[in-house]
Each structure stands twice: as structure tokens, then as C-alpha cells.
Amino acid sequence: MGLNYEKIMAYRPADIRASYGTHDCILYALGIGLGMDPIDHGQLRFVYEKNLAAFPTLATTLGWMGRLTDPEFGVDERMVVLADQRVVLHRPLPTQATLISRPYVKEIIDKGEGNAAILQFTRDLTLEDGTLVATVEGSTLARKHGGFGGKVTQSPAPPALPAREPDRVCDLPTPPNLALIFRLTGDTNPLHIDPERAKAAGFPRPILHGMASFGVAAHAILRTIAGYDPERLASIEARFARPIFPGETVRTEMWENGSQVAFRCRAVERGEVAIDNGLATLR
């Protein structure tokens, strides 16, 4: 059975109450590699309850609607990977709150028979009084799911990168068990822990969650340009070009233009660009 466009677009999950606190903030930070230098005061503020701050891209894990695993949707989750991600922080994330998430599928892009389908998701995260905290948008790429007759066939153009050497470069290591930690934030897709499932999806071993590598990129920007001040990150977006394997070093290349930072990330050991067309806006 092929992808069922009408069924997916008609799907409206109920509002999701996302309650989190100190433990969740610390677990997320550890899951994107913060705290690997345990005497770095910039990193400690996200992993130590003393004067704790919530890392801004924690928002990507809050109020997530989950994978489309109902067989009626016609999506083979073994063929699905994260395509892009965008987060807008309307205000700093508190370290403890109950947020209301209103997720839905925005559109499905049909890349044609034998090619991929791109499922676009969005959700607002608000406080219980309706105050808007963050907007989270993203897409997943479902390989070989195209050709379902979709009217939209082209993805939006991504932010362009400057044609010059980067202004700043930041290398961050990732521990070999990083995906095992990050999956505890809610994304338990076997692709990130089960070697057999990874091989079935065409990878030599389990890959790091796209959301985790996205957090590593945000870490590099806050570390290098924003002095580890989470309140300075207003928005961040990027596309995912290739997977990162846990244990690899992530090199983030950055170009500054006023309040905007264009970026991309390479897996140093392979020399491959893993995250591309990134753009962060700083306050």
C-alpha cells in the first residue's frame, strides 16, 4: 500500500500537554553532548541544577506528535529520516513548565514515482495561559514514497551559504553512546540503536538522531558566538544532508552577518557535510 495522502492530511492529533522539569533539561543537554568537558562553566549551566538554564533546542523534543506508525497512513518508518528542522523561540524556555502543543501535518511534497515524499510538520508550544513560547517546524523524508499524486512537488528553497571561507569554526566531539542517551528524550526509533534495523535501512550502523545533531550545531553557535547565553538564540533552521554516526566529531562552519549566522556541519572523520543550509538568528 502506498502513502495515503488524504488519511495523513486529515489526521489531527489531540493537543499534547508537555510537562518537563530540571531532569528533562539536563537529560536533553547530555543527549546533545553538553557536559563532555565537566569543568567548562558554559556547559555546566545546562547540566547542573545550580543556576540551571534550559538549552533552547530542547523545544524540538517537547509536544512531538510521534511517528506515523498506523498502517493506514502507508508510511514505512524504516525508510524515514529527518529532512529539515526549524525552531523559533518567541521567549526563552523556562527550566520547568507545562506547555500545550498543537501539532499537525502541514503538507506532503511528492517528488515523483520511485523518489521520496517529504512530510512537513508544525506545532506551536504555548504556556497554559496561551502565551506563545516556541514554534517548531520540520520535515521528514520518506524514501521511495513518492508518486502518490501530490499537487506540491517542490520543496521551499533553503537559505544559501556564502561563497567564502567561514568566519568561525567549532569542532565538537560526540560520544559513541550519544544516541542511546538522546533516545531517552522521546524518539525511540530503532534506527538509532538496533544494528539490524540500521542495516535494513541502508546504514552500516545506527545513526545519530537528526534532532541530536541539530542540537550539536546549536551548541557550536552558542559556544562560539553567543557566550553560552541561551536567551540570545531567536531561531535556528537547517537541512540534513547525511547522517552523523555517534562517536564522530562535528565541525560547524559559521558565517556571521549581523544578527544572522549561516552554518553547516561536517563529520570530520569522513569529511562529509551532514547538516547544510543552516541559519540562526541571534538577539
N, C-alpha and C positions, 0 to 999 in steps of 0.2 A: 504494500500500500504506500502511495506517495504522500508527500506533505499535504495536509488538509488545511488550505489557506482559510477557508470560511470558519472552520472549527476553532482555529487558533485565534483569529481576529475577534471572534465572538466571546472568547474566554475572558472573563472579568473576575479575577480572584477577589475575595473579600479584603477589606482593609486589614493590614497586618500591624499589630502592636509590637514594637521592637523595644523591649526594655533591656538596658545594659548598665554596667557599672564599672568600678575600678578593675575587677578581674578581667572583664572583656577588653578594656582598653589596653591592659598590659599584655594579654594574650595576643591581640592583634599586632601590637608593636613587635613582639617576639617573632610573630609569624611573617614579618617582612624583613627580619634580620637586624632590627634595632637591639642594642644591648650586647652585640658581639664584642664591643670594647667596653667592659664593665666599669671602667674609670673615666669614660667620656661623659662629662656632665650634660652635654647636649642630648645624648641618647638616654641617659638616666632619667630625664624628666618624663619620658614616655613609658618606662618600665619599672619605676619605683613610686610607690604610693605617696611618698613625701613630695608635696607640691606637684602632683601628677597632672599632666596635660594629655588630652586625647589627640592622637595623631589624626590629621584631617581626613585622610583617605579611609579611615575606619568607616566612614559613611557608605562605602561600597558594599560592606557586609551587612548593613542594617536594613531590615524590611525587604530582603530579597524574596522574590516570588518563587524561587526554586526552578528546577529544570522541568521541561515539558515532557514528562515521562508517560503520560496517558497514551496508550497505543492509538487512540482515535486521532491524535494530533499528527501521526505519521512521521515522527521525528526519531531517527536512530541516534540516541545520545552518544554512541561510540564514535560518531562522525562529527561531533560538535565541539568547537573550540571558540574561545573568546576572540572577537574580531576587533573591537574598539571599546573605549571607555571614556566617559566624561563625567566630572563631578563639579558642581557649582556649590560653593559654601556661602550661603547667604548670611551666615553668622558663625562664629566659632562653635565647634561641637563641645557640649558640656561633657564632663567625665562621668556623669550619671544622669540618666533621663529615660523617659518612656516616649518614644517617637511613634507617630502614626504614618505608615507607609501606604500609598495608594498606587500600586503597580499596574501596568497594562502593557500589551504589545502594541507598539506604535505603527509598525509596518513590516512587511516581509518583502525583501528585494529578490527578484527572480533573475539569476544570472544565466539561465538557459539550460536546456537538456544536457545532462552529464556534468554540469557545473554546480556551483554552490547556491544555496539560498542563504540570505542574510536576514536574521530576525532582529528587529530593533525594539528594545525595551526602554521604558522610562518609569520613574517614580519620584514623587515628592515626599520628603520627610518633614513632618511638622510636629511641633510640640502639641500636647493635648489641648491647649487653648487655641490652636490653629496657626501659631507663629511658624513661618516657613524657615527651616534650618538648612536644608540642602536639597538639591535636585540631582538625581543620579540617572544618567543615560548610558546605554551601552548596546552593543550588538554581538550576537553570536553567529559564527559561520558554520552552517551545516553542509559539509561536503557531500556532493552528488545528490543534493535535494532539489536542485533547480529543475525548471521545465514544468512547473505546476500551473502555468498560465497567469502568473502575476503581472499586473499592469506596470509596476515600478521595476525597472531593470538596471538602473544605475545608482551607485552609491554617491552620497554627497562628497564633493572634493575635500580632501583633508588639508590642514594647514601646511604651507610649504616651509621647507628649511632653507636657510641662507646658503648660498654657494660660496662659502669661505670656511676657513678653519674655525673650529669652535672657540669661544671666548674662555670657557671653563670646561674642565674635565674632572669627573669624580669616579673613582673605582671603589666599588663596594663588594666584598665577598658575600657569598651565600653559603650557609652550612649544608651538608649533604642531606640532613633531615628536615630542611625547611618546609617542604610540602606536607610532611607529617604533622608539623605544628600548625601550619596555616589552615589545614582542613578542619581543625577544631573550631574555627570561626564560623563554620556552617556549610562550606562547599565540600561534600564528601564524595565527589565524583571519583570512581575507582581509577580513572585515567592518571590520577596524581599519586597513587600508592600501590596499585596492583600491576606488577610487571607484565602479566599475561594480557591484561586489558590494554596496557600501553602498546604492546606489540600488535594486538588486534587492530588498533587504531593507526598503526604505521610508524610508531615511535620505538626507538631501541630500548628505552626505559621510561619510567614515569617522569612526566614533565612538571615543572612548577606551575601553579595556578597563575593564569593571566592577571588576576586581581593582586596576587602577591608581587609579581614583577612590576606591576603598576605602582604599588606601594614603595618598592625599592627605588623606582625613578623619582617619586615624590620625596623620598628620604634624601636622595642625592641633591635635589634642588634646595630643600630646606637647609641641608647641611652646608652647601657651598655658597648659597646666595642670600639666604634669609636668616642665618644665625640660629637655626633650630627654633624659630618663632612660628608656631602653628597658625597663629592668627593672621599671618601675612599671606597665606595661600587662599586666594579668592576662587580660583578654578584651575582645573588641570584636565587635559584630554590627550589621547594618544591612540594609535593603531598598533595592532600586534602583528608583526611580520613573521616571526619564527619563535619557536618555544625556547625557553631557558630551562636548563636542567639544574636541579638542586646541586650545589657544590661549585657551580661556575661563578666567576667574577663578572659583575655587571658594570660596564663602563658607560656612564652617562655623559654625553657630549652636549654642551649648552651654549646657546647664542642669546645674548641679552639685547633687548630693545626697549628701553624704558621699563615699564612695569611688566612687560611680557618676556617670557623665556621660552624660546623654541628649543626642543631637545630630541635626542634619540638615544637608544641604549644598545650596546653591543655585548654579546657574550665573548669575553676576551679570549677564552681558550680556543674558540672556533673562528673568531674574527667576524662573526655574522651579526648583522643588525637584527635585533629581536623586537624592539619597540621603535616605531618610526612615526614621523609627522606629529611629534608631541608639542604641546603648547600649554604653558602655565601662565597664569596671571597673578601677580603679587600685589598686595596692598602696600 
